[in-house]
Amino acid sequence: MAQLEQTPFRIDRNDELPVGLQLSWRLRALIQTGELSAGERLPSFRRLAEWAGVNVGTVRAVYEGLEEDGLVITRHGQGTFVADEVKAAPQLEEIASEALRRAEEAGIRPRDLAVVAMACAGLPEEESEVLEVRQELRRQIARLEAELAGYTRHLQAGLPTAPRRAVPHVAGVGELEETRDTLIAQLAAAKRESEEEVERRAYSRGPLGQAMSRWRAKC
């Protein structure tokens, strides 16, 4: 642990973030980038408190939080160690450094970048996932409509139809699924009718007609 004498843990007491949170983020960054590798022993409470400029109670609370999240493990009489299950992502540091460089070029403060990044990360991904689902459903509907166009004259009355909305709106997932399922039912019924028509024609023809019908069915 000699390399930590330069102490990357020193917190800024003038920062608006609580000192415990600052220290927790420093440790998380070191663990998640692999600077503190799986199985490596962390500094003792007292040593880290000296390096960070905080009290021992703050360090203890930080370690407990890291242990709750599965990043570290405490071994009685031995100390606190990075959990063996932690999978480091060294590229995180490169990604963060590049983002900071671009922010600096744009005249953006690192803190503002961090705030926006945290805000974006905190937003639910549900909307993007729903959008992807809707796009896939629209693709399926388009394929079904194109295929159904070849069976127009085989569509019978009384087939299920998707409900029509008088007011323009953005179709939700449920509505798109209903439309897709309706098209599937229509297409299946139209195909059955087409196959039955082919059979009826085959039976009504002579040997040549029947032979040609069978040949066309295989083509």
N, CA and C atoms as a LAMMPS dump frame, in Angstrom:
ITEM: TIMESTEP
0
ITEM: NUMBER OF ATOMS
657
ITEM: BOX BOUNDS ff ff ff
-5.0000000000000000e+02 5.0000000000000000e+02
-5.0000000000000000e+02 5.0000000000000000e+02
-5.0000000000000000e+02 5.0000000000000000e+02
ITEM: ATOMS id mol type element x y z
1 1 1 N 0.82 -1.219 0
2 1 2 C 0 0 0
3 1 3 C 0.848 1.261 0
4 2 1 N 2.175 1.086 -0.197
5 2 2 C 3.053 2.245 -0.122
6 2 3 C 2.7 3.287 -1.165
7 3 1 N 2.167 2.829 -2.305
8 3 2 C 1.852 3.773 -3.36
9 3 3 C 0.759 4.743 -2.965
10 4 1 N 0.065 4.461 -1.878
11 4 2 C -1.019 5.344 -1.454
12 4 3 C -0.535 6.483 -0.558
13 5 1 N 0.8 6.54 -0.313
14 5 2 C 1.298 7.618 0.535
15 5 3 C 1.034 8.979 -0.08
16 6 1 N 0.893 9.032 -1.408
17 6 2 C 0.585 10.304 -2.057
18 6 3 C -0.882 10.663 -1.887
19 7 1 N -1.576 9.814 -1.207
20 7 2 C -2.965 9.972 -0.801
21 7 3 C -3.929 10.567 -1.839
22 8 1 N -4.524 9.707 -2.644
23 8 2 C -5.588 10.155 -3.545
24 8 3 C -6.918 10.292 -2.807
25 9 1 N -6.869 10.203 -1.487
26 9 2 C -8.091 10.215 -0.677
27 9 3 C -8.411 11.564 -0.059
28 10 1 N -7.493 12.528 -0.134
29 10 2 C -7.696 13.81 0.537
30 10 3 C -8.961 14.475 0.031
31 11 1 N -9.869 14.793 0.938
32 11 2 C -11.149 15.394 0.542
33 11 3 C -11.091 16.908 0.703
34 12 1 N -12.032 17.584 0.068
35 12 2 C -12.117 19.039 0.099
36 12 3 C -13.245 19.432 1.047
37 13 1 N -12.873 20.014 2.173
38 13 2 C -13.893 20.384 3.165
39 13 3 C -14.732 21.574 2.714
40 14 1 N -14.298 22.27 1.69
41 14 2 C -15.083 23.391 1.175
42 14 3 C -16.074 22.961 0.089
43 15 1 N -15.99 21.694 -0.262
44 15 2 C -16.894 21.171 -1.289
45 15 3 C -18.289 21.013 -0.7
46 16 1 N -19.303 21.165 -1.549
47 16 2 C -20.681 21.037 -1.068
48 16 3 C -21.061 19.587 -0.79
49 17 1 N -20.302 18.64 -1.338
50 17 2 C -20.58 17.231 -1.075
51 17 3 C -20.095 16.855 0.316
52 18 1 N -20.845 16.043 1.049
53 18 2 C -20.401 15.598 2.374
54 18 3 C -19.063 14.872 2.273
55 19 1 N -18.24 14.995 3.317
56 19 2 C -16.902 14.411 3.284
57 19 3 C -16.963 12.891 3.127
58 20 1 N -17.957 12.263 3.752
59 20 2 C -18.079 10.822 3.637
60 20 3 C -18.376 10.389 2.202
61 21 1 N -19.197 11.163 1.524
62 21 2 C -19.537 10.844 0.142
63 21 3 C -18.319 11.027 -0.758
64 22 1 N -17.563 12.091 -0.517
65 22 2 C -16.345 12.315 -1.295
66 22 3 C -15.395 11.126 -1.155
67 23 1 N -15.179 10.683 0.075
68 23 2 C -14.257 9.581 0.319
69 23 3 C -14.784 8.279 -0.286
70 24 1 N -16.08 8.07 -0.186
71 24 2 C -16.68 6.871 -0.755
72 24 3 C -16.476 6.839 -2.26
73 25 1 N -16.66 7.981 -2.918
74 25 2 C -16.487 8.035 -4.368
75 25 3 C -15.033 7.79 -4.757
76 26 1 N -14.086 8.318 -3.959
77 26 2 C -12.667 8.077 -4.255
78 26 3 C -12.374 6.582 -4.216
79 27 1 N -12.839 5.921 -3.175
80 27 2 C -12.575 4.499 -3.03
81 27 3 C -13.275 3.689 -4.12
82 28 1 N -14.509 4.039 -4.425
83 28 2 C -15.236 3.339 -5.474
84 28 3 C -14.522 3.467 -6.816
85 29 1 N -14.02 4.668 -7.088
86 29 2 C -13.308 4.883 -8.348
87 29 3 C -12.053 4.029 -8.413
88 30 1 N -11.308 3.963 -7.316
89 30 2 C -10.081 3.163 -7.289
90 30 3 C -10.382 1.675 -7.455
91 31 1 N -11.472 1.23 -6.846
92 31 2 C -11.841 -0.19 -6.936
93 31 3 C -12.374 -0.526 -8.326
94 32 1 N -13.23 0.307 -8.845
95 32 2 C -13.887 -0.006 -10.106
96 32 3 C -12.969 0.141 -11.31
97 33 1 N -11.898 0.922 -11.171
98 33 2 C -10.923 1.023 -12.258
99 33 3 C -9.794 0.016 -12.1
100 34 1 N -9.774 -0.696 -10.979
101 34 2 C -8.749 -1.703 -10.767
102 34 3 C -7.494 -1.192 -10.111
103 35 1 N -7.466 0.091 -9.74
104 35 2 C -6.298 0.623 -9.036
105 35 3 C -6.157 -0.065 -7.675
106 36 1 N -7.283 -0.378 -7.084
107 36 2 C -7.322 -1.272 -5.92
108 36 3 C -7.91 -2.569 -6.436
109 37 1 N -7.102 -3.591 -6.57
110 37 2 C -7.53 -4.817 -7.243
111 37 3 C -8.232 -5.778 -6.291
112 38 1 N -8.929 -6.731 -6.86
113 38 2 C -9.641 -7.739 -6.081
114 38 3 C -8.678 -8.459 -5.137
115 39 1 N -9.073 -8.545 -3.869
116 39 2 C -8.248 -9.205 -2.863
117 39 3 C -7.245 -8.306 -2.181
118 40 1 N -7.091 -7.08 -2.677
119 40 2 C -6.102 -6.173 -2.079
120 40 3 C -6.627 -5.594 -0.765
121 41 1 N -5.725 -5.435 0.176
122 41 2 C -6.1 -4.917 1.495
123 41 3 C -6.179 -3.391 1.458
124 42 1 N -7.257 -2.855 2.015
125 42 2 C -7.433 -1.41 2.1
126 42 3 C -6.704 -0.871 3.321
127 43 1 N -6.456 0.431 3.349
128 43 2 C -5.809 1.02 4.531
129 43 3 C -6.672 0.818 5.778
130 44 1 N -6.037 0.816 6.912
131 44 2 C -6.774 0.723 8.175
132 44 3 C -7.615 1.968 8.365
133 45 1 N -8.593 1.892 9.267
134 45 2 C -9.436 3.046 9.547
135 45 3 C -8.589 4.266 9.884
136 46 1 N -7.629 4.079 10.805
137 46 2 C -6.845 5.21 11.295
138 46 3 C -5.965 5.792 10.195
139 47 1 N -5.303 4.895 9.416
140 47 2 C -4.419 5.385 8.362
141 47 3 C -5.193 6.161 7.302
142 48 1 N -6.334 5.624 6.889
143 48 2 C -7.119 6.302 5.862
144 48 3 C -7.696 7.612 6.381
145 49 1 N -8.063 7.631 7.662
146 49 2 C -8.574 8.871 8.255
147 49 3 C -7.51 9.964 8.198
148 50 1 N -6.244 9.585 8.45
149 50 2 C -5.145 10.548 8.377
150 50 3 C -4.947 11.033 6.947
151 51 1 N -4.939 10.09 6.02
152 51 2 C -4.718 10.465 4.622
153 51 3 C -5.841 11.349 4.078
154 52 1 N -7.084 11.044 4.456
155 52 2 C -8.223 11.775 3.91
156 52 3 C -8.533 13.055 4.673
157 53 1 N -8.023 13.159 5.9
158 53 2 C -8.321 14.33 6.695
159 53 3 C -9.707 14.294 7.304
160 54 1 N -10.154 13.092 7.669
161 54 2 C -11.474 12.937 8.287
162 54 3 C -11.305 12.138 9.573
163 55 1 N -12.391 11.972 10.316
164 55 2 C -12.289 11.192 11.542
165 55 3 C -12.485 9.7 11.254
166 56 1 N -12.092 8.881 12.207
167 56 2 C -12.152 7.435 12.031
168 56 3 C -13.584 6.956 11.826
169 57 1 N -14.534 7.603 12.485
170 57 2 C -15.931 7.208 12.335
171 57 3 C -16.42 7.349 10.899
172 58 1 N -15.952 8.391 10.221
173 58 2 C -16.341 8.59 8.819
174 58 3 C -15.809 7.452 7.954
175 59 1 N -14.556 7.064 8.184
176 59 2 C -13.963 5.967 7.415
177 59 3 C -14.733 4.673 7.669
178 60 1 N -15.05 4.422 8.929
179 60 2 C -15.778 3.199 9.271
180 60 3 C -17.126 3.155 8.533
181 61 1 N -17.827 4.278 8.52
182 61 2 C -19.127 4.342 7.844
183 61 3 C -18.965 4.123 6.341
184 62 1 N -17.906 4.679 5.758
185 62 2 C -17.655 4.51 4.324
186 62 3 C -17.386 3.046 4.007
187 63 1 N -16.552 2.397 4.813
188 63 2 C -16.237 0.99 4.594
189 63 3 C -17.497 0.125 4.719
190 64 1 N -18.329 0.463 5.679
191 64 2 C -19.568 -0.303 5.854
192 64 3 C -20.463 -0.169 4.62
193 65 1 N -20.522 1.043 4.069
194 65 2 C -21.325 1.254 2.867
195 65 3 C -20.781 0.472 1.681
196 66 1 N -19.451 0.448 1.543
197 66 2 C -18.84 -0.302 0.452
198 66 3 C -19.097 -1.801 0.614
199 67 1 N -19.087 -2.263 1.875
200 67 2 C -19.319 -3.682 2.12
201 67 3 C -20.771 -4.048 1.817
202 68 1 N -21.699 -3.17 2.134
203 68 2 C -23.106 -3.418 1.832
204 68 3 C -23.324 -3.554 0.329
205 69 1 N -22.528 -2.828 -0.454
206 69 2 C -22.655 -2.877 -1.908
207 69 3 C -21.819 -3.983 -2.533
208 70 1 N -21.156 -4.776 -1.697
209 70 2 C -20.402 -5.91 -2.202
210 70 3 C -19.05 -5.568 -2.798
211 71 1 N -18.54 -4.356 -2.547
212 71 2 C -17.249 -3.956 -3.111
213 71 3 C -16.076 -4.369 -2.23
214 72 1 N -16.301 -4.451 -0.931
215 72 2 C -15.235 -4.853 -0.012
216 72 3 C -15.773 -5.889 0.96
217 73 1 N -14.839 -6.55 1.644
218 73 2 C -15.213 -7.537 2.644
219 73 3 C -14.284 -7.385 3.848
220 74 1 N -14.847 -7.468 5.038
221 74 2 C -14.062 -7.342 6.263
222 74 3 C -13.751 -8.729 6.82
223 75 1 N -12.496 -8.972 7.091
224 75 2 C -12.068 -10.242 7.684
225 75 3 C -11.582 -9.963 9.088
226 76 1 N -12.238 -10.572 10.04
227 76 2 C -11.964 -10.302 11.446
228 76 3 C -10.479 -10.514 11.768
229 77 1 N -9.886 -9.479 12.351
230 77 2 C -8.489 -9.551 12.74
231 77 3 C -7.503 -9.336 11.613
232 78 1 N -7.997 -9.183 10.378
233 78 2 C -7.088 -8.999 9.246
234 78 3 C -7.252 -7.642 8.566
235 79 1 N -8.461 -7.151 8.513
236 79 2 C -8.691 -5.86 7.882
237 79 3 C -9.792 -5.914 6.846
238 80 1 N -9.807 -4.911 5.984
239 80 2 C -10.82 -4.802 4.933
240 80 3 C -10.147 -4.995 3.583
241 81 1 N -10.761 -5.811 2.724
242 81 2 C -10.171 -6.169 1.436
243 81 3 C -11.182 -5.932 0.315
244 82 1 N -10.65 -5.642 -0.869
245 82 2 C -11.513 -5.546 -2.048
246 82 3 C -12.085 -6.935 -2.301
247 83 1 N -13.378 -7.013 -2.511
248 83 2 C -14.042 -8.302 -2.704
249 83 3 C -13.501 -9.012 -3.944
250 84 1 N -13.361 -10.318 -3.828
251 84 2 C -12.836 -11.097 -4.949
252 84 3 C -13.762 -11.06 -6.163
253 85 1 N -15.056 -10.834 -5.918
254 85 2 C -16.03 -10.873 -7.015
255 85 3 C -16.038 -9.6 -7.854
256 86 1 N -15.344 -8.563 -7.383
257 86 2 C -15.362 -7.283 -8.104
258 86 3 C -14.64 -7.42 -9.442
259 87 1 N -15.298 -7.013 -10.501
260 87 2 C -14.693 -7.015 -11.836
261 87 3 C -14.388 -5.574 -12.222
262 88 1 N -13.1 -5.272 -12.295
263 88 2 C -12.679 -3.904 -12.59
264 88 3 C -12.884 -3.569 -14.067
265 89 1 N -13.056 -2.292 -14.338
266 89 2 C -13.193 -1.8 -15.711
267 89 3 C -12.195 -0.652 -15.888
268 90 1 N -10.932 -0.964 -16.204
269 90 2 C -9.899 0.061 -16.32
270 90 3 C -10.247 1.155 -17.317
271 91 1 N -11.07 0.832 -18.323
272 91 2 C -11.422 1.821 -19.332
273 91 3 C -12.245 2.969 -18.771
274 92 1 N -12.808 2.772 -17.561
275 92 2 C -13.593 3.848 -16.953
276 92 3 C -12.778 5.116 -16.781
277 93 1 N -11.522 4.961 -16.38
278 93 2 C -10.676 6.137 -16.165
279 93 3 C -10.425 6.861 -17.476
280 94 1 N -10.196 6.104 -18.536
281 94 2 C -9.959 6.722 -19.85
282 94 3 C -11.207 7.45 -20.335
283 95 1 N -12.364 6.807 -20.133
284 95 2 C -13.625 7.435 -20.543
285 95 3 C -13.862 8.722 -19.768
286 96 1 N -13.637 8.662 -18.446
287 96 2 C -13.843 9.847 -17.606
288 96 3 C -12.869 10.955 -17.985
289 97 1 N -11.607 10.593 -18.229
290 97 2 C -10.6 11.591 -18.585
291 97 3 C -10.947 12.276 -19.899
292 98 1 N -11.435 11.486 -20.86
293 98 2 C -11.829 12.063 -22.15
294 98 3 C -13.017 13.003 -21.984
295 99 1 N -13.98 12.606 -21.145
296 99 2 C -15.138 13.475 -20.903
297 99 3 C -14.712 14.777 -20.239
298 100 1 N -13.78 14.69 -19.285
299 100 2 C -13.285 15.891 -18.608
300 100 3 C -12.527 16.788 -19.581
301 101 1 N -11.753 16.174 -20.463
302 101 2 C -11.002 16.959 -21.454
303 101 3 C -11.952 17.73 -22.366
304 102 1 N -12.994 17.035 -22.833
305 102 2 C -13.951 17.691 -23.717
306 102 3 C -14.724 18.773 -22.976
307 103 1 N -15.039 18.523 -21.72
308 103 2 C -15.737 19.54 -20.921
309 103 3 C -14.866 20.775 -20.748
310 104 1 N -13.579 20.555 -20.496
311 104 2 C -12.658 21.685 -20.325
312 104 3 C -12.563 22.501 -21.606
313 105 1 N -12.499 21.821 -22.75
314 105 2 C -12.443 22.521 -24.035
315 105 3 C -13.7 23.342 -24.272
316 106 1 N -14.826 22.854 -23.754
317 106 2 C -16.098 23.563 -23.931
318 106 3 C -16.34 24.597 -22.836
319 107 1 N -15.375 24.723 -21.904
320 107 2 C -15.53 25.683 -20.825
321 107 3 C -16.519 25.247 -19.764
322 108 1 N -16.706 23.94 -19.632
323 108 2 C -17.653 23.389 -18.649
324 108 3 C -16.892 22.906 -17.432
325 109 1 N -17.386 23.248 -16.254
326 109 2 C -16.74 22.823 -15.022
327 109 3 C -16.931 21.325 -14.792
328 110 1 N -15.914 20.669 -14.245
329 110 2 C -16.041 19.232 -13.951
330 110 3 C -17.261 18.922 -13.095
331 111 1 N -17.549 19.781 -12.136
332 111 2 C -18.696 19.53 -11.274
333 111 3 C -19.999 19.547 -12.07
334 112 1 N -20.126 20.479 -13.015
335 112 2 C -21.33 20.533 -13.837
336 112 3 C -21.468 19.27 -14.692
337 113 1 N -20.34 18.798 -15.214
338 113 2 C -20.357 17.563 -15.987
339 113 3 C -20.829 16.4 -15.123
340 114 1 N -20.297 16.343 -13.899
341 114 2 C -20.677 15.253 -12.986
342 114 3 C -22.162 15.331 -12.641
343 115 1 N -22.666 16.532 -12.418
344 115 2 C -24.077 16.706 -12.062
345 115 3 C -24.975 16.218 -13.189
346 116 1 N -24.653 16.61 -14.432
347 116 2 C -25.473 16.199 -15.573
348 116 3 C -25.364 14.693 -15.794
349 117 1 N -24.154 14.143 -15.637
350 117 2 C -23.967 12.701 -15.808
351 117 3 C -24.798 11.932 -14.789
352 118 1 N -24.776 12.38 -13.54
353 118 2 C -25.557 11.71 -12.506
354 118 3 C -27.049 11.846 -12.773
355 119 1 N -27.461 13.024 -13.258
356 119 2 C -28.877 13.244 -13.541
357 119 3 C -29.341 12.326 -14.67
358 120 1 N -28.511 12.22 -15.724
359 120 2 C -28.865 11.352 -16.85
360 120 3 C -28.914 9.895 -16.412
361 121 1 N -27.937 9.504 -15.601
362 121 2 C -27.892 8.108 -15.139
363 121 3 C -29.078 7.789 -14.242
364 122 1 N -29.599 8.815 -13.552
365 122 2 C -30.705 8.591 -12.635
366 122 3 C -32.059 8.517 -13.303
367 123 1 N -32.116 8.917 -14.583
368 123 2 C -33.391 8.864 -15.282
369 123 3 C -33.717 7.429 -15.663
370 124 1 N -34.978 7.051 -15.606
371 124 2 C -35.345 5.667 -15.955
372 124 3 C -35.076 5.387 -17.415
373 125 1 N -34.59 4.173 -17.71
374 125 2 C -34.325 3.769 -19.076
375 125 3 C -35.581 3.231 -19.745
376 126 1 N -36.655 3.199 -18.995
377 126 2 C -37.882 2.592 -19.486
378 126 3 C -38.348 3.233 -20.782
379 127 1 N -38.208 4.576 -20.885
380 127 2 C -38.722 5.253 -22.059
381 127 3 C -37.989 4.797 -23.311
382 128 1 N -36.634 4.674 -23.231
383 128 2 C -35.875 4.24 -24.394
384 128 3 C -36.2 2.791 -24.729
385 129 1 N -36.396 1.963 -23.692
386 129 2 C -36.738 0.568 -23.936
387 129 3 C -38.111 0.458 -24.596
388 130 1 N -39.051 1.272 -24.126
389 130 2 C -40.39 1.268 -24.712
390 130 3 C -40.322 1.707 -26.166
391 131 1 N -39.471 2.713 -26.44
392 131 2 C -39.334 3.198 -27.814
393 131 3 C -38.815 2.093 -28.719
394 132 1 N -37.843 1.329 -28.243
395 132 2 C -37.303 0.227 -29.034
396 132 3 C -38.374 -0.831 -29.298
397 133 1 N -39.173 -1.121 -28.272
398 133 2 C -40.237 -2.108 -28.433
399 133 3 C -41.256 -1.626 -29.457
400 134 1 N -41.616 -0.352 -29.365
401 134 2 C -42.592 0.206 -30.312
402 134 3 C -42.061 0.169 -31.733
403 135 1 N -40.758 0.48 -31.896
404 135 2 C -40.17 0.459 -33.231
405 135 3 C -40.18 -0.947 -33.813
406 136 1 N -39.86 -1.947 -32.969
407 136 2 C -39.865 -3.321 -33.441
408 136 3 C -41.283 -3.763 -33.804
409 137 1 N -42.271 -3.359 -33.002
410 137 2 C -43.649 -3.71 -33.316
411 137 3 C -44.093 -3.071 -34.636
412 138 1 N -43.679 -1.835 -34.862
413 138 2 C -44.033 -1.166 -36.122
414 138 3 C -43.404 -1.894 -37.309
415 139 1 N -42.165 -2.392 -37.131
416 139 2 C -41.527 -3.148 -38.213
417 139 3 C -42.306 -4.439 -38.491
418 140 1 N -42.721 -5.115 -37.421
419 140 2 C -43.49 -6.341 -37.594
420 140 3 C -44.815 -6.06 -38.305
421 141 1 N -45.468 -4.97 -37.914
422 141 2 C -46.748 -4.604 -38.521
423 141 3 C -46.557 -4.308 -40.002
424 142 1 N -45.483 -3.59 -40.341
425 142 2 C -45.226 -3.26 -41.744
426 142 3 C -45.008 -4.532 -42.572
427 143 1 N -44.263 -5.496 -42.029
428 143 2 C -44.028 -6.75 -42.751
429 143 3 C -45.342 -7.523 -42.942
430 144 1 N -46.153 -7.551 -41.887
431 144 2 C -47.422 -8.265 -41.976
432 144 3 C -48.356 -7.614 -42.99
433 145 1 N -48.415 -6.284 -42.988
434 145 2 C -49.275 -5.582 -43.943
435 145 3 C -48.825 -5.837 -45.373
436 146 1 N -47.485 -5.862 -45.587
437 146 2 C -46.965 -6.127 -46.927
438 146 3 C -47.328 -7.535 -47.379
439 147 1 N -47.217 -8.498 -46.476
440 147 2 C -47.551 -9.877 -46.825
441 147 3 C -49.053 -10.024 -47.032
442 148 1 N -49.821 -9.333 -46.2
443 148 2 C -51.284 -9.436 -46.297
444 148 3 C -51.794 -8.837 -47.603
445 149 1 N -51.053 -7.889 -48.168
446 149 2 C -51.481 -7.248 -49.415
447 149 3 C -51.607 -8.261 -50.544
448 150 1 N -50.864 -9.35 -50.463
449 150 2 C -50.951 -10.376 -51.502
450 150 3 C -52.148 -11.285 -51.349
451 151 1 N -52.887 -11.132 -50.265
452 151 2 C -54.054 -11.991 -50.02
453 151 3 C -55.34 -11.177 -49.895
454 152 1 N -55.346 -9.993 -50.501
455 152 2 C -56.485 -9.088 -50.321
456 152 3 C -57.815 -9.746 -50.691
457 153 1 N -57.852 -10.442 -51.82
458 153 2 C -59.135 -11.015 -52.267
459 153 3 C -59.556 -12.233 -51.455
460 154 1 N -58.651 -12.712 -50.592
461 154 2 C -59.003 -13.855 -49.758
462 154 3 C -59.462 -13.439 -48.355
463 155 1 N -59.478 -12.138 -48.115
464 155 2 C -59.927 -11.65 -46.81
465 155 3 C -61.446 -11.749 -46.748
466 156 1 N -61.94 -12.42 -45.756
467 156 2 C -63.371 -12.614 -45.611
468 156 3 C -63.957 -11.597 -44.642
469 157 1 N -65.233 -11.388 -44.769
470 157 2 C -65.924 -10.503 -43.832
471 157 3 C -65.953 -11.164 -42.458
472 158 1 N -65.952 -10.336 -41.447
473 158 2 C -66.056 -10.862 -40.099
474 158 3 C -64.729 -11.161 -39.441
475 159 1 N -63.609 -10.928 -40.148
476 159 2 C -62.307 -11.142 -39.532
477 159 3 C -62.066 -10.073 -38.473
478 160 1 N -61.285 -10.389 -37.451
479 160 2 C -60.995 -9.38 -36.419
480 160 3 C -60.259 -8.185 -37.017
481 161 1 N -60.576 -7.023 -36.53
482 161 2 C -59.907 -5.801 -36.987
483 161 3 C -59.431 -5.015 -35.781
484 162 1 N -58.354 -4.281 -35.967
485 162 2 C -57.834 -3.449 -34.882
486 162 3 C -58.735 -2.244 -34.691
487 163 1 N -58.967 -1.82 -33.455
488 163 2 C -59.831 -0.662 -33.221
489 163 3 C -59.238 0.605 -33.818
490 164 1 N -60.084 1.443 -34.356
491 164 2 C -59.63 2.71 -34.939
492 164 3 C -59.864 3.846 -33.947
493 165 1 N -58.884 4.746 -33.858
494 165 2 C -58.997 5.907 -32.975
495 165 3 C -59.306 7.141 -33.81
496 166 1 N -60.33 7.863 -33.394
497 166 2 C -60.714 9.053 -34.141
498 166 3 C -59.728 10.196 -33.924
499 167 1 N -59.122 10.238 -32.753
500 167 2 C -58.206 11.329 -32.417
501 167 3 C -56.774 10.884 -32.7
502 168 1 N -55.992 11.658 -33.474
503 168 2 C -54.597 11.297 -33.732
504 168 3 C -53.814 11.187 -32.426
505 169 1 N -52.969 10.167 -32.321
506 169 2 C -52.2 9.955 -31.093
507 169 3 C -51.016 9.044 -31.401
508 170 1 N -50.091 8.966 -30.444
509 170 2 C -48.956 8.059 -30.567
510 170 3 C -49.377 6.709 -30.005
511 171 1 N -49.34 5.711 -30.847
512 171 2 C -49.784 4.382 -30.419
513 171 3 C -48.852 3.828 -29.355
514 172 1 N -49.427 3.307 -28.284
515 172 2 C -48.64 2.694 -27.233
516 172 3 C -48.307 1.251 -27.563
517 173 1 N -47.516 0.629 -26.692
518 173 2 C -47.098 -0.75 -26.913
519 173 3 C -48.305 -1.679 -26.984
520 174 1 N -49.247 -1.511 -26.058
521 174 2 C -50.419 -2.372 -26.043
522 174 3 C -51.224 -2.278 -27.331
523 175 1 N -51.408 -1.057 -27.828
524 175 2 C -52.174 -0.856 -29.053
525 175 3 C -51.455 -1.462 -30.255
526 176 1 N -50.143 -1.281 -30.318
527 176 2 C -49.367 -1.847 -31.424
528 176 3 C -49.385 -3.378 -31.385
529 177 1 N -49.299 -3.941 -30.183
530 177 2 C -49.379 -5.399 -30.063
531 177 3 C -50.736 -5.906 -30.544
532 178 1 N -51.786 -5.159 -30.205
533 178 2 C -53.133 -5.553 -30.639
534 178 3 C -53.236 -5.504 -32.156
535 179 1 N -52.67 -4.462 -32.77
536 179 2 C -52.685 -4.348 -34.227
537 179 3 C -51.907 -5.486 -34.875
538 180 1 N -50.72 -5.778 -34.322
539 180 2 C -49.909 -6.875 -34.863
540 180 3 C -50.659 -8.2 -34.783
541 181 1 N -51.23 -8.486 -33.611
542 181 2 C -51.935 -9.76 -33.428
543 181 3 C -53.144 -9.867 -34.355
544 182 1 N -53.812 -8.729 -34.587
545 182 2 C -54.945 -8.728 -35.501
546 182 3 C -54.497 -9.055 -36.916
547 183 1 N -53.387 -8.452 -37.334
548 183 2 C -52.864 -8.722 -38.678
549 183 3 C -52.444 -10.181 -38.822
550 184 1 N -51.863 -10.734 -37.768
551 184 2 C -51.473 -12.147 -37.799
552 184 3 C -52.712 -13.028 -38.001
553 185 1 N -53.79 -12.7 -37.284
554 185 2 C -55.028 -13.479 -37.408
555 185 3 C -55.614 -13.335 -38.807
556 186 1 N -55.6 -12.103 -39.338
557 186 2 C -56.117 -11.878 -40.679
558 186 3 C -55.306 -12.642 -41.722
559 187 1 N -53.978 -12.592 -41.571
560 187 2 C -53.104 -13.259 -42.525
561 187 3 C -53.288 -14.773 -42.485
562 188 1 N -53.423 -15.313 -41.282
563 188 2 C -53.618 -16.76 -41.149
564 188 3 C -54.926 -17.179 -41.814
565 189 1 N -55.988 -16.407 -41.595
566 189 2 C -57.283 -16.736 -42.191
567 189 3 C -57.232 -16.613 -43.712
568 190 1 N -56.547 -15.584 -44.202
569 190 2 C -56.452 -15.378 -45.644
570 190 3 C -55.649 -16.492 -46.3
571 191 1 N -54.594 -16.934 -45.625
572 191 2 C -53.784 -18.032 -46.175
573 191 3 C -54.591 -19.318 -46.239
574 192 1 N -55.377 -19.568 -45.2
575 192 2 C -56.214 -20.773 -45.205
576 192 3 C -57.204 -20.733 -46.364
577 193 1 N -57.803 -19.565 -46.558
578 193 2 C -58.768 -19.412 -47.645
579 193 3 C -58.091 -19.61 -48.997
580 194 1 N -56.881 -19.093 -49.128
581 194 2 C -56.142 -19.242 -50.382
582 194 3 C -55.821 -20.71 -50.653
583 195 1 N -55.384 -21.431 -49.612
584 195 2 C -55.055 -22.845 -49.77
585 195 3 C -56.302 -23.648 -50.123
586 196 1 N -57.425 -23.313 -49.486
587 196 2 C -58.67 -24.023 -49.779
588 196 3 C -59.127 -23.756 -51.206
589 197 1 N -58.901 -22.537 -51.675
590 197 2 C -59.274 -22.194 -53.056
591 197 3 C -58.443 -23.005 -54.04
592 198 1 N -57.155 -23.144 -53.749
593 198 2 C -56.291 -23.935 -54.618
594 198 3 C -56.767 -25.37 -54.68
595 199 1 N -57.145 -25.928 -53.516
596 199 2 C -57.644 -27.303 -53.482
597 199 3 C -58.944 -27.444 -54.273
598 200 1 N -59.829 -26.457 -54.124
599 200 2 C -61.102 -26.518 -54.842
600 200 3 C -60.872 -26.493 -56.348
601 201 1 N -59.948 -25.648 -56.763
602 201 2 C -59.643 -25.563 -58.195
603 201 3 C -59.039 -26.875 -58.694
604 202 1 N -58.181 -27.455 -57.852
605 202 2 C -57.526 -28.707 -58.265
606 202 3 C -58.545 -29.809 -58.481
607 203 1 N -59.509 -29.894 -57.575
608 203 2 C -60.506 -30.948 -57.684
609 203 3 C -61.445 -30.718 -58.863
610 204 1 N -61.614 -29.45 -59.278
611 204 2 C -62.54 -29.145 -60.364
612 204 3 C -61.89 -29.265 -61.733
613 205 1 N -60.576 -29.497 -61.771
614 205 2 C -59.866 -29.596 -63.035
615 205 3 C -59.623 -31.052 -63.414
616 206 1 N -59.212 -31.19 -64.666
617 206 2 C -58.842 -32.513 -65.144
618 206 3 C -57.435 -32.839 -64.71
619 207 1 N -56.872 -33.949 -65.171
620 207 2 C -55.534 -34.374 -64.765
621 207 3 C -54.451 -33.334 -65.018
622 208 1 N -54.52 -32.674 -66.203
623 208 2 C -53.505 -31.658 -66.502
624 208 3 C -53.609 -30.476 -65.535
625 209 1 N -54.825 -30.043 -65.304
626 209 2 C -55.026 -28.917 -64.393
627 209 3 C -54.564 -29.243 -62.985
628 210 1 N -54.871 -30.478 -62.555
629 210 2 C -54.454 -30.896 -61.228
630 210 3 C -52.935 -30.976 -61.129
631 211 1 N -52.31 -31.511 -62.185
632 211 2 C -50.858 -31.602 -62.197
633 211 3 C -50.223 -30.21 -62.125
634 212 1 N -50.755 -29.272 -62.899
635 212 2 C -50.227 -27.918 -62.89
636 212 3 C -50.428 -27.257 -61.54
637 213 1 N -51.56 -27.491 -60.887
638 213 2 C -51.819 -26.927 -59.573
639 213 3 C -50.802 -27.424 -58.556
640 214 1 N -50.543 -28.735 -58.616
641 214 2 C -49.552 -29.309 -57.679
642 214 3 C -48.162 -28.746 -57.962
643 215 1 N -47.856 -28.576 -59.254
644 215 2 C -46.54 -28.062 -59.628
645 215 3 C -46.363 -26.62 -59.128
646 216 1 N -47.431 -25.796 -59.324
647 216 2 C -47.348 -24.409 -58.886
648 216 3 C -47.227 -24.321 -57.361
649 217 1 N -47.871 -25.224 -56.666
650 217 2 C -47.824 -25.214 -55.199
651 217 3 C -46.419 -25.495 -54.685
652 218 1 N -45.654 -26.258 -55.464
653 218 2 C -44.29 -26.587 -55.049
654 218 3 C -43.285 -25.528 -55.455
655 219 1 N -43.648 -24.679 -56.411
656 219 2 C -42.71 -23.65 -56.886
657 219 3 C -42.538 -22.522 -55.889
